[in-house]
Amino acid sequence: MELVAKIIAPAVGLLAGESFYIRPTFAPLYASSSLVPFLPRAYAGVLLVNVVSTSLALVVLGGKVGGARKAFTEKAKKDGDADAEARFAYPKLYAEGFSEHAKKFNCVQRGHQQALETYTQFVVLSLIAGVKYPVATIAGGLLWTVARFAWAAGYASGEPSKRYDNLLAVGIWTSLFIQLAGALGTVYALAN
């Protein structure tokens, strides 16, 4: 029941709201684009938010990993870890060992890595969903971006269980479901 309340209900509500309120009220957003006539004008927002801004979010999260790699290497050296350079060095994705520094670095890395693991699905579903539901798709993209930072910050605390401590963090799944449901609605509309 918690899944329905936190993830599915908001997504379905947003898509229904677009269909029954936003589309009739803000019809110019749904007029054909002059560049690509089969896309609504609001699709430009889908590209801006769901592709460009989310890509920038991934760059920022990746930068946090680079900073953490350097910081935890220095901390490990200061604490007398003779293997600090090797433990945290590229091309290793995760730091080796079970030290507190390795665990904390790995948590920062995991916050970024998990975003990468679901990013392709998110973007592809967004590109499909935005054809019929551009406003909901944009809202889902904004939620994804904010939720990614909240989720990664919780993970970076060094305690993986804290990744959902911020209420917004669950938005990574809500936003993905918005895109999935919107894509299914778009495909259904295309088939009929």
Residue, then its C-alpha position, 0 to 999 in steps of 0.5 A: m500500500e505504501l508503494v501505491a501511496k508514494i509512487i503510483a498514485p502521484a504519477v497517475g494523478l499527474l498524468a490524469g491532471e494533464s489529460f483532463y485539466i492542463r491540456p484543455t486549459f493550456a491548449p497552445l502548449y499542445a499545438s504542433s511545433s513549427l520545427v517538428p509538426f507531430l510534436p507539441r510545442a511543450y516537447a521543447g521543455v521535455l528535451l530541456v529538462n529531461v535530457v539537458s538538465t538531467s545530464l548536468a545533474l549526472v555531471v555534478l554527481g560525478g564531480k562529487v565522486g571525483g572530489a570524494r576520491k581525492a578527499f578520502t585518499e588524503k584522509a586515508k594517507k593521513d591515517g597511515d594507510a600505506d595503500a591509500e593511492a592504490r585503494f582509491a586509484y582509477p580505474k577502480l570504480y569502488a575503493e577496496g577494503f573495509s575501512e571507514h574511508a573506503k565505505k564512505f567513498n563507496c557510498v558517494q560513488r554508489g549515489h552516482q552509479q545508481a543514477l547511471e544504472t537507471y538513466t537510460q530507461f528514464v531518458v528513453l521513457s521521457l522521450i516517448a512520454g513527452v509526445k502525449y504528456p509533455v507537462a507531466t514528463i517535465a514535472g517528472g524530470l524536475l522531480w528526478t533531478v531534485a530526488r537524485f540529489a536528495w538520494a545521493a546526499g543520503y547515501a553520501s552520509g556513509e550509511p546506505s540506509k539513509r538514502y531515503d531519509n529525505l522524503l524527496a528521495v523516493g521521487i527517483w522511483t515516482s519520476l521513473f514511474i511517471q515516465l513509464a506510465g506516460a510512455l505506455g499512454t503514448v504507445y496506446a494512443l499511437a496504436n489506436 
